[in-house]
Amino acid sequence: MEKLNLSSGKKRVYKLRTFLILIFISILPAISFFSVSYQLRLLKISELLRSYPEVFNNLSSTNVDFLESQVNSLILSLKSRENDIKRANEEIKNQLVDVYKDTYFLRVFFNELSKTSNKFFLSGVMYDGQRFYIDYYEYGSVSQLSTETIYNKLNKYYKDFAVSLLDERNFLGDLKYFHYIWEGKK
Amino acid sequence: MGIFKNRIVAYNFNEGQASTLIANYRNKKIRIKSYHQRFVESDPEDLVVVNIPWDIIQTAFLELPPIKKESDRIRVAELELRRIYNLNEDINVSCVPSLFGKNFALFVRRADFMRFLETNGLNVIPDIAYPSILSELLLVKKLPGRWVYVVLGEYTSGVIVMNGTAIMNLRIIDISTNEISHLIKEETGFELSEIENSGNEELIEQSKKILETIASDLFSIISREIVISVNTTELEKILLDVIDGIVLITKSKLIRDTIFIEGSEMVKKFTDPVFLTRLYPQISISELGLIYRGGIELGKVKSIIW
């Protein structure tokens, strides 16, 4: 009996205001989802800003949409700078080695000489910046210079290095002289 | 129907008079917002309930196949009614299951219905149109067994024979409390409801005396109608003896008292109704019933508060 109804029933209508409220309610989850995700993104970015200030100090703007491309280009520019520095470093190193090599053979020569008690006569030294050539005589009963140590020391740095005993003769009594030459290429 | 609140507007049209009851439905509760003794325009979103007078309603007991879905049942009932009455015009049909697989069907010709709305100045089609006497009966708790409900309404009265919740017979009586009220107004200068609400003992005494003079006439009409209604029950042949009781539904305490004093054998069967909600002196039972019916359309109704 409760359900008796003799009306044909009117069509359900909504006023514009109600309709708009309904639409608003239905799109509210989407809006809130996007706004929350945007806020989370901002939160993440501020966290990144705090942990990597050096990166973000180099960014022209903090617009979220262009951030990735900006960071990418920053990475690229940093990489090229790193390469430049590496190359410069390499050059300086090479230069240093080059300069070192200019005098190294002389130092080894004098160092070895000062270790022995024999007398020496340096007959000639030639160095044109690329090749060196040392010609000397050692006076003594035996040659105290070990060609092997010298070879080991200098072969590391010089190409075609050779230390050779050209001549060995009696000079006075048991005194002998030994004619050596060292040569090599830088 | 709004989104957050549901407003129900109930119109009670009687003899050119209109009253509007506006209420909000929320959480199984109906809260009456305002009551007007005139026609008040409704909002397009409101649930509109109107009463519908018995002079345009026709009833029939139909034997329908057991169909569960209400809309299908109504469609079948409509076809059946068209067949029986040879109708071609549009009709609005509603039916409730009754006893023995029969259905108590009510129908109104759409042209009559529209004319009724037009003459009362309602230019929207209401959501619900509910028959007058049944709106009063809606608020009354239906008792198990065979009971006769006598509705003494302000404008229409009727006798409904029921078995539990099933309607077995319905008969309109040609008396109304408004007529009685007019008699009293002529004598005292006040309406019956005004006198009752005022609590003026002198006036009450005066109207009691007037009522006593017409009491026997009134009672004889009512008892005659009860006897006729019981005897003309189509579904089941019953006698007055098997009736468990007679419930008298009237808002006027004075009329009720007048009838209950009568020394007839039948009066012993008379009882007071058990109402499902609280009644308010300003609002008629019919109007409350209409607003209650509107609430049922939206969900359960536990209470009506003002």
Interface residues (C-beta under 8 A of the other chain):
Chain A: M1 E2 K3 L4 N5 L6 S7 S8 G9 K10 R12 V13 Y14 K15 T18 I21 L22 I25
Chain B: M1 G2 I3 D43 P44 E45 V48 V50 I52 I57 E70 N92 V93 S94 V96 L106 F107 V108 R110 F113 V124 I125 P126 D127 I128 A129 Y130 P131 L134 L137 L138 T165 I167 R293 I296
